[in-house]
Amino acid sequence: MDKINYNRIKAVLAEKNVSSKELAGHLDKTESTVSRWCTNDVQPSVEIFYLIAKYLDVDIRELFVSIK
């Protein structure tokens, strides 16, 4: 069974030229945690999604589904 992608964190990081290491540092999380979010192994809380969106200066919906 194929893994379902629930978030676009990895794609948005690439679009914004921000590394997962930078995001981890900003959120005071480990790089491993951010990596697991990027690979959709686990999902961050709604509060963390909000902080990610704010840091990346994107609408929070961009982290879930592309609206392009």
PDB file as gemmi writes it, atoms N, CA and C in Angstrom:
CRYST1    1.000    1.000    1.000  90.00  90.00  90.00 P 1                      
ATOM      1  N   MET A   1       0.834  -1.172   0.000  1.00  0.00           N  
ATOM      2  CA  MET A   1       0.000   0.000   0.000  1.00  0.00           C  
ATOM      3  C   MET A   1       0.889   1.249   0.000  1.00  0.00           C  
ATOM      4  N   ASP A   2       0.560   2.219  -0.838  1.00  0.00           N  
ATOM      5  CA  ASP A   2       1.329   3.450  -0.919  1.00  0.00           C  
ATOM      6  C   ASP A   2       1.081   4.320   0.297  1.00  0.00           C  
ATOM      7  N   LYS A   3       2.137   5.018   0.688  1.00  0.00           N  
ATOM      8  CA  LYS A   3       2.012   5.945   1.816  1.00  0.00           C  
ATOM      9  C   LYS A   3       1.224   7.173   1.371  1.00  0.00           C  
ATOM     10  N   ILE A   4       0.295   7.607   2.195  1.00  0.00           N  
ATOM     11  CA  ILE A   4      -0.511   8.788   1.899  1.00  0.00           C  
ATOM     12  C   ILE A   4       0.236  10.021   2.392  1.00  0.00           C  
ATOM     13  N   ASN A   5       0.328  11.024   1.528  1.00  0.00           N  
ATOM     14  CA  ASN A   5       0.934  12.285   1.923  1.00  0.00           C  
ATOM     15  C   ASN A   5      -0.148  13.191   2.487  1.00  0.00           C  
ATOM     16  N   TYR A   6      -0.013  13.496   3.763  1.00  0.00           N  
ATOM     17  CA  TYR A   6      -0.986  14.354   4.430  1.00  0.00           C  
ATOM     18  C   TYR A   6      -0.570  15.812   4.423  1.00  0.00           C  
ATOM     19  N   ASN A   7       0.745  16.052   4.327  1.00  0.00           N  
ATOM     20  CA  ASN A   7       1.209  17.435   4.349  1.00  0.00           C  
ATOM     21  C   ASN A   7       2.218  17.694   3.236  1.00  0.00           C  
ATOM     22  N   ARG A   8       2.471  18.961   2.997  1.00  0.00           N  
ATOM     23  CA  ARG A   8       3.411  19.405   1.968  1.00  0.00           C  
ATOM     24  C   ARG A   8       4.584  20.170   2.586  1.00  0.00           C  
ATOM     25  N   ILE A   9       4.910  19.870   3.826  1.00  0.00           N  
ATOM     26  CA  ILE A   9       5.965  20.622   4.503  1.00  0.00           C  
ATOM     27  C   ILE A   9       7.261  20.574   3.709  1.00  0.00           C  
ATOM     28  N   LYS A  10       7.655  19.411   3.256  1.00  0.00           N  
ATOM     29  CA  LYS A  10       8.906  19.273   2.506  1.00  0.00           C  
ATOM     30  C   LYS A  10       8.887  20.129   1.242  1.00  0.00           C  
ATOM     31  N   ALA A  11       7.789  20.113   0.508  1.00  0.00           N  
ATOM     32  CA  ALA A  11       7.683  20.880  -0.734  1.00  0.00           C  
ATOM     33  C   ALA A  11       7.724  22.382  -0.463  1.00  0.00           C  
ATOM     34  N   VAL A  12       7.034  22.818   0.572  1.00  0.00           N  
ATOM     35  CA  VAL A  12       7.003  24.248   0.887  1.00  0.00           C  
ATOM     36  C   VAL A  12       8.376  24.711   1.370  1.00  0.00           C  
ATOM     37  N   LEU A  13       9.059  23.888   2.140  1.00  0.00           N  
ATOM     38  CA  LEU A  13      10.423  24.228   2.537  1.00  0.00           C  
ATOM     39  C   LEU A  13      11.300  24.444   1.309  1.00  0.00           C  
ATOM     40  N   ALA A  14      11.181  23.558   0.330  1.00  0.00           N  
ATOM     41  CA  ALA A  14      11.970  23.679  -0.898  1.00  0.00           C  
ATOM     42  C   ALA A  14      11.589  24.944  -1.664  1.00  0.00           C  
ATOM     43  N   GLU A  15      10.296  25.226  -1.754  1.00  0.00           N  
ATOM     44  CA  GLU A  15       9.835  26.434  -2.458  1.00  0.00           C  
ATOM     45  C   GLU A  15      10.370  27.702  -1.805  1.00  0.00           C  
ATOM     46  N   LYS A  16      10.508  27.689  -0.496  1.00  0.00           N  
ATOM     47  CA  LYS A  16      10.961  28.865   0.257  1.00  0.00           C  
ATOM     48  C   LYS A  16      12.472  28.867   0.483  1.00  0.00           C  
ATOM     49  N   ASN A  17      13.161  27.846  -0.016  1.00  0.00           N  
ATOM     50  CA  ASN A  17      14.615  27.711   0.169  1.00  0.00           C  
ATOM     51  C   ASN A  17      15.004  27.741   1.645  1.00  0.00           C  
ATOM     52  N   VAL A  18      14.248  27.018   2.445  1.00  0.00           N  
ATOM     53  CA  VAL A  18      14.519  26.896   3.872  1.00  0.00           C  
ATOM     54  C   VAL A  18      14.830  25.430   4.146  1.00  0.00           C  
ATOM     55  N   SER A  19      15.877  25.184   4.913  1.00  0.00           N  
ATOM     56  CA  SER A  19      16.232  23.800   5.217  1.00  0.00           C  
ATOM     57  C   SER A  19      15.424  23.284   6.404  1.00  0.00           C  
ATOM     58  N   SER A  20      15.319  21.985   6.476  1.00  0.00           N  
ATOM     59  CA  SER A  20      14.624  21.388   7.613  1.00  0.00           C  
ATOM     60  C   SER A  20      15.390  21.674   8.899  1.00  0.00           C  
ATOM     61  N   LYS A  21      16.714  21.822   8.801  1.00  0.00           N  
ATOM     62  CA  LYS A  21      17.528  22.157   9.961  1.00  0.00           C  
ATOM     63  C   LYS A  21      17.168  23.554  10.492  1.00  0.00           C  
ATOM     64  N   GLU A  22      16.962  24.505   9.583  1.00  0.00           N  
ATOM     65  CA  GLU A  22      16.562  25.858   9.989  1.00  0.00           C  
ATOM     66  C   GLU A  22      15.194  25.835  10.662  1.00  0.00           C  
ATOM     67  N   LEU A  23      14.265  25.093  10.079  1.00  0.00           N  
ATOM     68  CA  LEU A  23      12.926  24.993  10.665  1.00  0.00           C  
ATOM     69  C   LEU A  23      13.000  24.359  12.044  1.00  0.00           C  
ATOM     70  N   ALA A  24      13.775  23.299  12.171  1.00  0.00           N  
ATOM     71  CA  ALA A  24      13.926  22.627  13.463  1.00  0.00           C  
ATOM     72  C   ALA A  24      14.473  23.594  14.509  1.00  0.00           C  
ATOM     73  N   GLY A  25      15.469  24.369  14.136  1.00  0.00           N  
ATOM     74  CA  GLY A  25      16.044  25.336  15.071  1.00  0.00           C  
ATOM     75  C   GLY A  25      15.042  26.389  15.490  1.00  0.00           C  
ATOM     76  N   HIS A  26      14.269  26.875  14.537  1.00  0.00           N  
ATOM     77  CA  HIS A  26      13.272  27.905  14.842  1.00  0.00           C  
ATOM     78  C   HIS A  26      12.188  27.385  15.784  1.00  0.00           C  
ATOM     79  N   LEU A  27      11.788  26.136  15.586  1.00  0.00           N  
ATOM     80  CA  LEU A  27      10.708  25.556  16.396  1.00  0.00           C  
ATOM     81  C   LEU A  27      11.213  24.878  17.663  1.00  0.00           C  
ATOM     82  N   ASP A  28      12.533  24.860  17.856  1.00  0.00           N  
ATOM     83  CA  ASP A  28      13.139  24.174  18.996  1.00  0.00           C  
ATOM     84  C   ASP A  28      12.772  22.692  19.006  1.00  0.00           C  
ATOM     85  N   LYS A  29      12.852  22.092  17.815  1.00  0.00           N  
ATOM     86  CA  LYS A  29      12.594  20.659  17.641  1.00  0.00           C  
ATOM     87  C   LYS A  29      13.859  20.024  17.087  1.00  0.00           C  
ATOM     88  N   THR A  30      13.943  18.705  17.140  1.00  0.00           N  
ATOM     89  CA  THR A  30      15.108  18.031  16.573  1.00  0.00           C  
ATOM     90  C   THR A  30      14.949  17.925  15.059  1.00  0.00           C  
ATOM     91  N   GLU A  31      16.077  17.808  14.378  1.00  0.00           N  
ATOM     92  CA  GLU A  31      16.038  17.610  12.925  1.00  0.00           C  
ATOM     93  C   GLU A  31      15.316  16.320  12.578  1.00  0.00           C  
ATOM     94  N   SER A  32      15.445  15.329  13.430  1.00  0.00           N  
ATOM     95  CA  SER A  32      14.769  14.050  13.216  1.00  0.00           C  
ATOM     96  C   SER A  32      13.252  14.214  13.220  1.00  0.00           C  
ATOM     97  N   THR A  33      12.757  15.019  14.130  1.00  0.00           N  
ATOM     98  CA  THR A  33      11.314  15.265  14.204  1.00  0.00           C  
ATOM     99  C   THR A  33      10.820  15.926  12.934  1.00  0.00           C  
ATOM    100  N   VAL A  34      11.507  16.966  12.489  1.00  0.00           N  
ATOM    101  CA  VAL A  34      11.112  17.671  11.266  1.00  0.00           C  
ATOM    102  C   VAL A  34      11.213  16.733  10.068  1.00  0.00           C  
ATOM    103  N   SER A  35      12.227  15.900  10.041  1.00  0.00           N  
ATOM    104  CA  SER A  35      12.375  14.931   8.950  1.00  0.00           C  
ATOM    105  C   SER A  35      11.172  13.986   8.895  1.00  0.00           C  
ATOM    106  N   ARG A  36      10.698  13.556  10.038  1.00  0.00           N  
ATOM    107  CA  ARG A  36       9.542  12.651  10.079  1.00  0.00           C  
ATOM    108  C   ARG A  36       8.280  13.350   9.610  1.00  0.00           C  
ATOM    109  N   TRP A  37       8.171  14.668   9.868  1.00  0.00           N  
ATOM    110  CA  TRP A  37       7.042  15.430   9.338  1.00  0.00           C  
ATOM    111  C   TRP A  37       7.142  15.508   7.823  1.00  0.00           C  
ATOM    112  N   CYS A  38       8.358  15.758   7.328  1.00  0.00           N  
ATOM    113  CA  CYS A  38       8.564  15.931   5.886  1.00  0.00           C  
ATOM    114  C   CYS A  38       8.300  14.646   5.102  1.00  0.00           C  
ATOM    115  N   THR A  39       8.529  13.512   5.729  1.00  0.00           N  
ATOM    116  CA  THR A  39       8.294  12.237   5.057  1.00  0.00           C  
ATOM    117  C   THR A  39       6.907  11.676   5.359  1.00  0.00           C  
ATOM    118  N   ASN A  40       6.108  12.439   6.100  1.00  0.00           N  
ATOM    119  CA  ASN A  40       4.748  12.040   6.458  1.00  0.00           C  
ATOM    120  C   ASN A  40       4.695  10.774   7.314  1.00  0.00           C  
ATOM    121  N   ASP A  41       5.775  10.507   8.050  1.00  0.00           N  
ATOM    122  CA  ASP A  41       5.745   9.384   8.991  1.00  0.00           C  
ATOM    123  C   ASP A  41       4.880   9.728  10.195  1.00  0.00           C  
ATOM    124  N   VAL A  42       4.954  10.980  10.632  1.00  0.00           N  
ATOM    125  CA  VAL A  42       4.116  11.501  11.715  1.00  0.00           C  
ATOM    126  C   VAL A  42       3.667  12.898  11.310  1.00  0.00           C  
ATOM    127  N   GLN A  43       2.643  13.382  11.982  1.00  0.00           N  
ATOM    128  CA  GLN A  43       2.124  14.716  11.678  1.00  0.00           C  
ATOM    129  C   GLN A  43       2.282  15.620  12.890  1.00  0.00           C  
ATOM    130  N   PRO A  44       2.660  16.878  12.654  1.00  0.00           N  
ATOM    131  CA  PRO A  44       2.727  17.814  13.771  1.00  0.00           C  
ATOM    132  C   PRO A  44       1.322  18.194  14.233  1.00  0.00           C  
ATOM    133  N   SER A  45       1.249  18.786  15.404  1.00  0.00           N  
ATOM    134  CA  SER A  45      -0.035  19.253  15.924  1.00  0.00           C  
ATOM    135  C   SER A  45      -0.505  20.458  15.115  1.00  0.00           C  
ATOM    136  N   VAL A  46      -1.751  20.810  15.280  1.00  0.00           N  
ATOM    137  CA  VAL A  46      -2.306  21.984  14.601  1.00  0.00           C  
ATOM    138  C   VAL A  46      -1.522  23.235  14.995  1.00  0.00           C  
ATOM    139  N   GLU A  47      -1.146  23.311  16.259  1.00  0.00           N  
ATOM    140  CA  GLU A  47      -0.383  24.468  16.729  1.00  0.00           C  
ATOM    141  C   GLU A  47       0.960  24.568  16.018  1.00  0.00           C  
ATOM    142  N   ILE A  48       1.607  23.438  15.818  1.00  0.00           N  
ATOM    143  CA  ILE A  48       2.901  23.434  15.122  1.00  0.00           C  
ATOM    144  C   ILE A  48       2.709  23.788  13.654  1.00  0.00           C  
ATOM    145  N   PHE A  49       1.646  23.275  13.014  1.00  0.00           N  
ATOM    146  CA  PHE A  49       1.365  23.675  11.634  1.00  0.00           C  
ATOM    147  C   PHE A  49       1.231  25.186  11.539  1.00  0.00           C  
ATOM    148  N   TYR A  50       0.553  25.793  12.509  1.00  0.00           N  
ATOM    149  CA  TYR A  50       0.382  27.246  12.525  1.00  0.00           C  
ATOM    150  C   TYR A  50       1.747  27.940  12.607  1.00  0.00           C  
ATOM    151  N   LEU A  51       2.618  27.461  13.499  1.00  0.00           N  
ATOM    152  CA  LEU A  51       3.940  28.067  13.653  1.00  0.00           C  
ATOM    153  C   LEU A  51       4.791  27.896  12.400  1.00  0.00           C  
ATOM    154  N   ILE A  52       4.670  26.745  11.756  1.00  0.00           N  
ATOM    155  CA  ILE A  52       5.412  26.509  10.506  1.00  0.00           C  
ATOM    156  C   ILE A  52       4.936  27.487   9.436  1.00  0.00           C  
ATOM    157  N   ALA A  53       3.627  27.616   9.288  1.00  0.00           N  
ATOM    158  CA  ALA A  53       3.063  28.527   8.288  1.00  0.00           C  
ATOM    159  C   ALA A  53       3.504  29.958   8.545  1.00  0.00           C  
ATOM    160  N   LYS A  54       3.488  30.351   9.793  1.00  0.00           N  
ATOM    161  CA  LYS A  54       3.899  31.709  10.153  1.00  0.00           C  
ATOM    162  C   LYS A  54       5.378  31.924   9.825  1.00  0.00           C  
ATOM    163  N   TYR A  55       6.226  30.974  10.176  1.00  0.00           N  
ATOM    164  CA  TYR A  55       7.664  31.070   9.915  1.00  0.00           C  
ATOM    165  C   TYR A  55       7.957  31.130   8.414  1.00  0.00           C  
ATOM    166  N   LEU A  56       7.230  30.318   7.633  1.00  0.00           N  
ATOM    167  CA  LEU A  56       7.463  30.263   6.190  1.00  0.00           C  
ATOM    168  C   LEU A  56       6.681  31.333   5.431  1.00  0.00           C  
ATOM    169  N   ASP A  57       5.858  32.086   6.145  1.00  0.00           N  
ATOM    170  CA  ASP A  57       5.057  33.154   5.557  1.00  0.00           C  
ATOM    171  C   ASP A  57       4.161  32.639   4.429  1.00  0.00           C  
ATOM    172  N   VAL A  58       3.405  31.580   4.761  1.00  0.00           N  
ATOM    173  CA  VAL A  58       2.448  31.003   3.823  1.00  0.00           C  
ATOM    174  C   VAL A  58       1.112  30.827   4.534  1.00  0.00           C  
ATOM    175  N   ASP A  59       0.054  30.744   3.743  1.00  0.00           N  
ATOM    176  CA  ASP A  59      -1.251  30.387   4.279  1.00  0.00           C  
ATOM    177  C   ASP A  59      -1.153  28.944   4.781  1.00  0.00           C  
ATOM    178  N   ILE A  60      -1.706  28.673   5.931  1.00  0.00           N  
ATOM    179  CA  ILE A  60      -1.582  27.334   6.517  1.00  0.00           C  
ATOM    180  C   ILE A  60      -2.095  26.249   5.573  1.00  0.00           C  
ATOM    181  N   ARG A  61      -3.061  26.594   4.720  1.00  0.00           N  
ATOM    182  CA  ARG A  61      -3.599  25.601   3.776  1.00  0.00           C  
ATOM    183  C   ARG A  61      -2.549  25.110   2.796  1.00  0.00           C  
ATOM    184  N   GLU A  62      -1.542  25.932   2.527  1.00  0.00           N  
ATOM    185  CA  GLU A  62      -0.463  25.530   1.624  1.00  0.00           C  
ATOM    186  C   GLU A  62       0.332  24.343   2.173  1.00  0.00           C  
ATOM    187  N   LEU A  63       0.278  24.153   3.476  1.00  0.00           N  
ATOM    188  CA  LEU A  63       0.998  23.040   4.087  1.00  0.00           C  
ATOM    189  C   LEU A  63       0.252  21.720   3.921  1.00  0.00           C  
ATOM    190  N   PHE A  64      -1.004  21.793   3.502  1.00  0.00           N  
ATOM    191  CA  PHE A  64      -1.796  20.577   3.340  1.00  0.00           C  
ATOM    192  C   PHE A  64      -2.069  20.246   1.890  1.00  0.00           C  
ATOM    193  N   VAL A  65      -2.562  21.199   1.121  1.00  0.00           N  
ATOM    194  CA  VAL A  65      -2.948  20.947  -0.260  1.00  0.00           C  
ATOM    195  C   VAL A  65      -2.549  22.161  -1.089  1.00  0.00           C  
ATOM    196  N   SER A  66      -1.953  21.916  -2.205  1.00  0.00           N  
ATOM    197  CA  SER A  66      -1.587  23.027  -3.082  1.00  0.00           C  
ATOM    198  C   SER A  66      -2.847  23.696  -3.597  1.00  0.00           C  
ATOM    199  N   ILE A  67      -2.878  25.008  -3.524  1.00  0.00           N  
ATOM    200  CA  ILE A  67      -4.042  25.737  -4.024  1.00  0.00           C  
ATOM    201  C   ILE A  67      -3.737  26.414  -5.353  1.00  0.00           C  
ATOM    202  N   LYS A  68      -2.654  26.004  -5.980  1.00  0.00           N  
ATOM    203  CA  LYS A  68      -2.262  26.560  -7.276  1.00  0.00           C  
ATOM    204  C   LYS A  68      -3.097  25.935  -8.372  1.00  0.00           C  
TER     205      LYS A  68                                                      
END                                                                             
